[in-house]
């Protein structure tokens, strides 16, 4: 075997070892340190795929390892996942969240941290270009925060039944404290939550469920917004500060009983709000999810 051939073989072996090492490094760790990858469409209405991934890689790399991805702008904009293409002229694209917070950078530039929840959703965005916070990764962002910066504490306030939400967060290792924090949760009646969920601010805050004079309004994508007559409570979130490191979640009901039923659903049945942006409830039962047709 000549020197050139030997070098070629050595290079091939080196490449194979590198690939093996790379694959090993990308293997998701056991337990809660693994990244959760979720792919949906239509504001989470349809689940397309899910997987576990390793932290330490970019969000785009994790996506590529689990789906067929087409990109533009030097790989920084995702055009298609598994053959489903965006249509910017019609207002449809792939957008992603980390721990329920809309990412502030391209997926190639976000490094995943232990426990992160990476969520890609194919949705109509013409009415709501930005939705800074979605509730569908609950209990995040109140556990893992964003970009590896966990909340030092979460301020949970409002009706006495907010204690159920606080207890659920403590079980996940969150420090709950009644002091100012960029991460807040309020359990209120509609009257107390009216300003936070007002119709004048629904677009600016990216609310897909909001209140209009005590009526629950639900955004349905291209079909527009209409009242949800059977709803007596809402769970929605927005960004109170101009930073990705903040989130305000509101659980509100027509009366104390309705608000507390919604709070118990959030605390005890997180699967009922999974992959939703905001929800309308009746007696603690989810009757509509914002954005969905």
C-alpha positions in Angstrom: 0.0 0.0 0.0 1.5 3.3 -1.1 1.8 6.4 1.2 -1.1 8.2 -0.6 -3.4 5.2 -0.2 -2.4 4.9 3.5 -3.2 8.5 4.1 -6.5 8.1 2.4 -7.4 5.1 4.6 -6.2 7.0 7.7 -8.4 10.0 6.7 -11.3 7.7 6.2 -10.8 6.0 9.5 -10.4 9.5 11.1 -13.6 10.7 9.5 -15.5 7.6 10.7 -14.2 8.1 14.2 -15.2 11.7 14.1 -18.6 10.8 12.9 -19.0 8.2 15.6 -17.8 10.7 18.2 -20.2 13.3 16.8 -23.1 10.9 17.0 -22.2 9.9 20.5 -22.0 13.6 21.5 -25.4 14.2 19.9 -27.1 11.3 21.8 -29.7 12.7 24.2 -28.8 12.1 27.9 -31.2 10.2 30.1 -33.6 12.0 32.4 -34.7 15.7 32.5 -31.4 17.0 31.0 -32.4 16.0 27.5 -33.8 18.6 25.2 -37.4 18.0 24.1 -38.0 18.7 20.4 -41.6 19.2 19.2 -42.8 19.9 15.6 -46.5 21.0 15.1 -48.6 23.0 12.7 -51.6 25.4 12.9 -50.8 26.8 16.4 -50.1 23.4 17.7 -53.3 21.8 16.4 -51.5 18.9 14.7 -48.5 17.2 16.1 -46.1 16.3 13.3 -43.1 14.8 15.2 -41.3 14.8 18.5 -37.9 13.6 19.7 -35.3 14.0 22.4 -32.0 15.7 21.7 -28.7 16.5 23.4 -28.0 20.0 24.8 -24.9 21.8 23.7 -25.8 21.8 20.0 -27.6 24.5 18.1 -31.4 24.4 17.8 -31.0 24.0 14.0 -28.6 21.1 14.3 -31.0 19.3 16.7 -33.8 19.9 14.2 -31.7 18.6 11.3 -30.8 15.4 13.2 -34.5 14.6 13.5 -36.2 16.0 10.3 -35.5 17.0 6.7 -34.8 20.7 6.8 -34.4 23.3 4.0 -33.0 26.7 4.8 -32.1 30.0 3.3 -30.1 33.1 4.4 -26.9 31.0 4.9 -28.9 28.4 6.9 -30.3 30.8 9.4 -34.0 30.7 8.2 -35.9 27.5 8.1 -37.9 27.3 4.8 -39.3 23.8 5.1 -39.5 20.9 7.5 -40.2 17.4 6.1 -41.3 18.9 2.9 -43.8 21.4 4.3 -42.7 24.8 2.9 -43.4 28.3 4.1 -45.2 30.8 1.9 -44.2 34.3 2.9 -46.5 36.0 0.4 -49.5 34.2 2.1 -48.2 34.7 5.6 -47.3 31.1 6.5 -43.9 30.1 7.9 -42.0 28.0 10.4 -41.5 29.8 13.7 -39.9 28.4 16.9 -40.0 28.8 20.7 -37.5 27.8 23.4 -39.3 26.9 26.6 -42.4 28.7 25.4 -40.5 32.0 24.6 -40.3 33.1 21.0 -36.6 32.9 20.1 -34.8 36.2 19.5 -32.2 34.7 17.0 -31.9 32.2 14.2 -31.9 28.6 15.2 -28.3 28.2 14.0 -27.3 30.8 16.6 -29.2 29.4 19.6 -27.3 26.8 21.7 -29.5 24.4 23.5 -29.2 24.0 27.3 -30.1 21.1 29.5 -33.9 20.7 29.8 -34.8 23.1 27.0 -38.0 22.6 25.1 -37.5 23.4 21.4 -40.8 23.8 19.6 -41.3 24.4 15.9 -44.8 25.4 14.6 -45.9 26.1 11.1 -48.5 28.8 11.4 -50.2 31.8 9.8 -48.5 35.0 11.0 -50.0 37.9 9.0 -52.2 39.1 11.9 -49.6 38.2 14.7 -46.1 38.5 13.4 -44.8 38.1 16.9 -46.2 35.9 19.8 -43.5 36.4 22.5 -44.8 33.8 24.9 -46.9 30.7 24.4 -48.3 28.6 27.3 -47.8 25.3 25.6 -44.4 24.4 27.1 -45.7 24.7 30.7 -44.2 24.6 33.3 -41.7 26.5 31.1 -40.5 29.1 30.8 -40.9 29.3 34.6 -38.5 26.4 35.2 -35.7 26.8 32.6 -36.1 30.4 31.5 -34.4 31.3 28.3 -30.8 30.8 26.9 -29.7 29.0 30.0 -30.8 31.7 32.4 -33.2 30.2 34.8 -35.6 32.4 36.8 -34.1 33.2 40.2 -37.7 33.2 41.5 -41.3 33.3 40.2 -43.9 35.6 41.6 -47.2 33.8 41.9 -50.1 36.0 43.2 -53.8 36.6 43.1 -56.6 34.4 44.4 -55.9 31.9 47.2 -56.1 29.0 44.7 -52.9 30.3 43.1 -51.2 28.1 45.7 -52.0 25.1 43.5 -49.9 26.6 40.7 -47.2 27.6 43.2 -47.0 24.0 44.5 -46.7 22.6 41.0 -43.8 24.9 40.3 -42.1 24.1 43.6 -42.3 20.4 42.7 -40.3 21.2 39.6 -37.6 22.9 41.7 -38.8 26.5 41.1 -38.3 29.1 43.9 -41.7 30.8 44.3 -41.5 34.1 46.1 -43.8 37.1 46.6 -41.3 39.6 45.3 -40.7 41.4 42.1 -39.6 39.1 39.3 -39.5 39.2 35.5 -41.4 35.9 35.7 -44.9 36.3 37.1 -48.2 34.3 37.3 -51.5 35.8 38.4 -54.7 34.0 39.1 -57.5 36.6 38.9 -61.1 37.3 38.0 -61.9 38.8 34.6 -62.4 42.1 36.3 -58.9 42.1 37.8 -57.3 40.8 34.6 -59.2 43.1 32.1 -56.3 45.5 31.6 -53.7 42.7 31.0 -55.9 41.0 28.4 -57.6 44.0 26.9 -58.7 44.0 23.2 -56.6 47.1 22.5 -53.4 45.2 23.3 -54.1 41.7 21.9 -52.0 42.2 18.8 -49.2 44.0 20.5 -48.9 41.4 23.2 -49.4 38.5 20.8 -52.5 37.2 22.6 -54.5 34.6 20.8 -57.1 34.5 23.6 -58.2 37.8 25.3 -61.1 39.6 27.0 -63.5 42.1 25.6 -65.9 43.5 28.2 -66.0 40.2 30.0 -66.4 38.1 26.8 -63.7 35.6 25.9 -62.4 36.2 22.4 -60.4 33.6 20.5 -58.3 34.2 17.5 -58.7 31.5 14.8 -55.9 32.4 12.3 -57.1 33.3 8.8 -60.7 32.9 10.0 -60.3 35.9 12.3 -61.4 36.4 15.9 -64.8 35.6 17.4 -66.3 35.2 20.9 -66.3 31.8 22.7 -69.7 31.9 24.4 -69.2 28.7 26.5 -65.9 29.9 28.0 -65.7 31.2 31.6 -61.9 31.3 31.9 -58.7 31.9 30.0 -55.0 31.0 30.3 -52.7 33.3 28.3 -49.3 34.8 28.5 -47.3 37.8 27.2 -43.9 39.4 27.7 -44.0 42.2 30.2 -40.6 43.5 29.4 -38.7 44.1 26.2 -36.5 41.1 26.8 -36.7 37.3 26.2 -36.0 36.8 29.9 -39.5 37.6 31.1 -43.0 36.2 31.0 -46.3 37.0 32.5 -48.9 34.2 32.6 -52.5 35.1 33.4 -55.1 32.6 34.7 -58.5 34.5 34.8 -62.1 33.5 35.2 -65.5 35.1 35.1 -65.6 34.5 38.9 -63.4 33.0 41.6 -64.7 29.5 41.0 -64.0 29.6 37.2 -60.5 31.1 37.8 -59.6 28.4 40.3 -60.9 25.6 38.1 -58.6 26.9 35.3 -55.7 27.2 37.8 -56.2 23.6 38.9 -56.2 22.4 35.3 -52.9 24.2 34.7 -51.3 22.9 37.9 -52.6 19.3 37.7 -53.1 18.6 34.0 -50.3 20.2 32.0 -51.0 17.9 29.1 -54.3 19.7 28.5 -52.4 22.9 27.5 -49.5 21.3 25.8 -48.6 22.8 22.4 -51.1 25.6 22.8 -50.5 29.4 22.6 -53.4 30.3 24.9 -56.7 28.6 25.8 -60.3 29.3 26.7 -61.9 27.0 29.3 -65.3 26.1 30.7 -65.3 24.7 34.2 -61.6 23.9 33.9 -62.1 22.1 30.6 -60.3 23.5 27.5 -62.9 24.4 24.9 -60.7 26.4 22.5 -57.1 27.0 21.7 -56.0 30.3 20.2 -54.9 30.4 16.6 -56.3 27.1 15.6 -58.8 27.0 12.7 
